[in-house]
Amino acid sequence: MDGSHSDIAIIGAGMAGLSCASHLAKAGQLVRVFDKGRGPGGRMAARRAEVAGETVSFDHGAQYFTARDPAFVEQVKDWEAQGAAARWRAASKSDDDPAFVGIPGMNGPIRAMADALDEAGGEVCWATRIEDITRSDGRWRLDAGDQRYTCDTVLVAVPAEQASVLLEEASPRLGALAGSVTSAPCWAVMAAFATRLDIEADRVRAEKGPVSWAARNSAKPARNGTECWVVHASPERSRELIDLPKEEAAAILLGDFFAQTQTQPAAPIHLTAHRWLYSQPASLDGEAAHYDAETRIGIAGDYLHSPRVEGAFLSGRALAAMVPGAG
């Protein structure tokens, strides 16, 4: 796809945005997707690091996903066949209700959808932050710093709080809808150790305490053997530490993890953290997506359907079906 104009532009190349783009591409639409990240992921991101002479990967956002809606079940089967996803027994409720992870990291399905979009003639523009959306002469203009793009239809698939800011002038109604959503923050700690920690389970989940989730990332399918853990702080603990530098937050939360699991503390050989400001949205009880046919602007996201990977996928698909020519 050449030039600065596209028929359909999607802001956000996470699960909702690329689900929407994939459905539109299958209907023969040419789509350009913009994402501020340097590569596939969104909240399904994976972080690489060099540890003890080898490259390891941490799933520091979404830890796994389930599939229950028939459309998503079929999509997950395709990802399994492509080698972009696999079942993770540690998080599965049963063989009939499995949990899945991306391969080789949680962003595997996102990467697969982005590659398929490229093959269909679409395009994902990584490291491109859309800062403003304005309408002129029946077209939308997207400002990305020194770059300018135009499109006939613009679809916004970023976290609710970010969508609210983008849409404040472009679509006050959709902006207000997104602005009514509140998301909980989450500090995510990524730690590697020289030897295996004395914790039998590969995942730890807690309703109470400073740590809400911890997983032995290295025990997931297609990961390497270095002992790697991802620790998610609870929303309450994350808010307490929200303004700390990541190094301080990582050290405090690692201590919380050892105390909560009653594990003998061990010195990590790699330790860092990532702050998710919009980790867990409170979903709205209403339509899975919204589209204004008159001005050709719409929104999708897990906050509209359900705060899960599957919810983001179904919201993106629902928005695509609202666009003329893609139903």
Summary of the structure (lengths in Angstrom):
residues: 327
radius of gyration: 20.0
end to end distance: 22.8
largest distance: 65.3
contacts: 1162
relative contact order: 0.19
helix: 31%
strand: 31%
